[in-house]
Amino acid sequence: MAGDSRVVRAALVQAKWTGDTASMVDVHESYARAAAEQGAQVLGFQEVFNAPYFCQVQEAEHYRWAEAVPDGPTVQRMQALARETGMVLVVPVFEVEASGFYYNTAAVIDADGTFLGKYRKHHIPQVKGFWEKFYFRPGNLGWPVFDTAVGKVGVYICYDRHFPEGWRALGLAGAQIVYNPSATSRGLSAYLWKLEQPAAAVANEYFIAAINRVGVEEYGDNDFYGTSYFVDPRGQFVGETASDNDEELLVRDLDLGMIDEVRRQWAFYRDRRPDAYGPLVEG
C-alpha cells in the first residue's frame, strides 16, 4: 500500500468502438491521461478494449485481433503509459500464446510500468451474439491477485461474473479491488447488471469495478449499455453509475478501510464452511 492512506482513487473507462485499433488505443490513452490529471492511481479498460466485440460472429478473420501478452504491441504501449502516468492499469486484450492457443485475457501493469501478470477468462459463453468458444480457450492461470502500488487487485472478465466461485477465490487470495471488464448487451442481461456485482461485492467483502462497453458495433446488433460503476463491500454504488449511451471516464475514491470494517461486522469469512463444500466440486 502506498503511504498510510487507505483511500485509493480508482478509475474506469467505458468507450465506443472507433473502427480501428490504432484510434481505439489512442482514445484510451487520452482517457488515461485525463484520469491521471484527476489523481487516479488505478485504471481499468473494458473487455478486449482495443478491438470490436467480434464474438457476435464466428469468423476466422477475427483472429487478427490477437497478440502476445506481455510482448505484443498493445501491452508494451500500456506499460509505457503506466510509467508515464504513474497509474496501475488493467488492460483486457485478445491473447495468442502460441499457434491455436487463444485466450480472453487481462494484463495487470503496476504504476512503474512493470508487467505483474495476467488473468485469463475462465467461463466462455457460446450463445447467440456471444460466440466466444469459437475464439477462446478457457483460462488456465487460476484467479491471481496482484500486489500493486494501490493494494491487492484481481480481475474477473464479463461472463465470469455469473459464477460465484471465482469471486470467492479472489477474496480468499486477498483481493481488495476486483476489476470486471465486460461486453454485455441491453436485451440479454441488463437487469442482472446492477444485481450480480453488488451481490458479489457483499458476499466477498471487497470493491468491484464493473465496466461495460457502450454502443452498437458493426458485427451485430448487440446494444452495449455502459452503466459502468464502482460498488463497495456493502453493495452500495460509489457515486453515480456511468451513462447507458455515452462514453465516460469514472473516477471514484475507494476507502479500503471499509473492507476490514465490513468483515468484522458481517464476518462472512469467519463463518465459511469449506469442510462442507466438497460436493460442489465433485463434478
C-alpha positions, -999 to +999 in steps of 0.1 A: +000+000+000+014+034-010+018+056+021-005+054+050-037+063+032-065+038+030-082+058+002-075+048-034-086+070-063-097+044-089-109+049-124-126+030-153-134+038-189-164+027-210-159+035-247-174+031-281-156+012-309-138+037-331-134+015-361-097+006-358-072-005-332-049+025-335-075+051-328-091+029-301-058+027-282-053+065-287-087+072-272-079+051-241-045+067-237-063+101-237-087+089-210-058+075-190-040+109-191-073+126-181-077+101-152-041+108-140-048+145-141-077+139-117-054+120-094-064+084-103-040+058-091-055+027-109-075+025-141-092-004-159-105-007-195-134-028-210-132-063-223-109-067-254-106-029-252-085-024-284-109-043-307-146-045-315-166-072-298-161-095-327-177-125-309-211-115-323-199-136-353-178-167-358-153-158-385-116-168-386-107-134-398-111-121-363-081-140-350-062-110-364-070-090-333-050-114-311-015-105-298+011-118-273+008-108-236+030-091-225+052-090-256+027-077-280+025-040-291-006-031-271+006-043-237+041-029-244+025+005-251+003+003-220+035-004-199+049+028-212+016+046-204+017+033-168+052+046-164+042+080-178+011+084-157+021+065-125-011+045-126-018+008-122-035-004-154-059-033-160-057-040-198-080-066-214-069-079-248-073-110-271-042-131-263-024-155-286+000-177-266+011-200-295-005-212-327-040-223-319-038-212-282-060-181-278-074-166-246-096-137-234-070-121-212-064-090-190-028-078-183-021-061-150+006-035-151+020-017-120+024+020-116+060+019-126+052+000-158+061-034-145+041-063-160+027-081-130+009-109-147-023-117-164-058-132-158-074-155-184-112-156-185-124-190-171-160-192-182-165-189-220-201-183-233-214-198-266-248-183-271-263-160-298-243-128-301-216-141-278-199-169-297-167-169-276-159-206-277-151-202-314-121-180-304-111-186-268-098-215-247-109-215-210-085-197-187-059-219-170-040-195-147-063-196-117-075-164-101-044-144-094-044-114-071-017-089-079+003-068-054+002-033-069+010+002-058-026+006-047-031-027-030-043-061-040-061-061-074-079-090-090-097-094-124-128-114-134-140-110-170-176-105-183-194-139-183-173-150-153-194-127-132-223-152-133-202-177-114-197-171-077-167-194-073-141-171-089-153-141-070-147-161-038-113-174-050-102-137-055-115-128-020-097-157-004-065-146-022-068-112-006-083-090-033-093-055-022-104-043-057-116-065-085-120-052-120-147-069-141-143-057-177-173-067-198-193-065-231-229-071-223-259-061-243-292-045-233-316-073-242-296-102-226-287-092-191-294-056-183-315-064-153-287-085-138-261-058-143-269-039-112-276-070-092-248-095-096-217-074-090-231-056-059-241-091-046-206-104-052-191-073-035-212-081-004-206-118-004-169-114-007-165-080+010-143-061-014-147-034-040-157-042-076-152-020-107-178-032-133-171-020-168-193-024-199-189-013-235-213+013-249-230+015-283-238-008-313-209-021-334-205-034-370-205-071-363-240-075-349-269-058-332-258-062-296-266-029-279-239-024-252-254-003-225-225+010-205-238+018-170-203+011-156-198+016-119-178+011-087-195-008-058-183-011-022-182-040+002-217-031+015-231-034-021-236+003-025-226+022-056-197+046-051-212+077-067-234+076-098-232+049-124-220+059-159-242+067-188-261+039-207-255+056-240-222+076-240-186+071-234-174+080-199-145+081-176-154+074-139-131+084-111-140+074-076-124+074-041-124+039-026-118+037+012-101+003+016-106+006+053-142-003+047-131-039+039-119-046+074-149-028+089-174-048+070-156-081+075-157-075+113-193-066+112-206-093+089-180-120+095-188-140+064-152-153+061-153-165+097-184-185+091-175-202+058-177-240+058-152-252+033-152-286+051-188-290+039-184-277+003-167-308-012-198-320-032-198-286-050-167-296-070-171-333-073-183-330-109 
